[in-house]
Amino acid sequence: MTNPKESALQEPRRLACSRCGTEFGCELSGNCWCAEETARLPMPIEGQDCLCQECLRKAAAEAARSPDGAQA
């Protein structure tokens, strides 16, 4: 079991965007920048991770334009 005080002090985890490789931080506490985004896409497929803010917005726009709304 994790100590909540220790968890609260953790640095954001560093990720590299699955599409463009841009590095960004992810707040595991749920205060991540992506929580503020209006785009909602399926979770990343196996072997991939999150997208940076720019790529998430582009993927959402692509999904909105596709006839079936699927992620490109």
RAUR-V224086 format. One record per residue. N is the residue number from 1. RES is the residue in one letter. OMEGA is omega in whole degrees, 0 to 359 (NA if undefined). Layout:
BEGIN
N,RES,OMEGA ; N,RES,OMEGA
END
This chain:
BEGIN
1,M,182 ; 2,T,177 ; 3,N,183 ; 4,P,179 ; 5,K,178 ; 6,E,181 ; 7,S,181 ; 8,A,182 ; 9,L,183 ; 10,Q,175 ; 11,E,175 ; 12,P,178 ; 13,R,181 ; 14,R,180 ; 15,L,171 ; 16,A,181 ; 17,C,180 ; 18,S,181 ; 19,R,189 ; 20,C,178 ; 21,G,178 ; 22,T,177 ; 23,E,177 ; 24,F,181 ; 25,G,178 ; 26,C,179 ; 27,E,180 ; 28,L,180 ; 29,S,182 ; 30,G,178 ; 31,N,182 ; 32,C,179 ; 33,W,184 ; 34,C,178 ; 35,A,180 ; 36,E,182 ; 37,E,176 ; 38,T,180 ; 39,A,176 ; 40,R,179 ; 41,L,175 ; 42,P,177 ; 43,M,180 ; 44,P,178 ; 45,I,182 ; 46,E,179 ; 47,G,177 ; 48,Q,177 ; 49,D,184 ; 50,C,176 ; 51,L,174 ; 52,C,184 ; 53,Q,181 ; 54,E,181 ; 55,C,177 ; 56,L,179 ; 57,R,177 ; 58,K,180 ; 59,A,178 ; 60,A,179 ; 61,A,177 ; 62,E,180 ; 63,A,180 ; 64,A,180 ; 65,R,184 ; 66,S,184 ; 67,P,183 ; 68,D,179 ; 69,G,182 ; 70,A,178 ; 71,Q,179 ; 72,A,NA
END
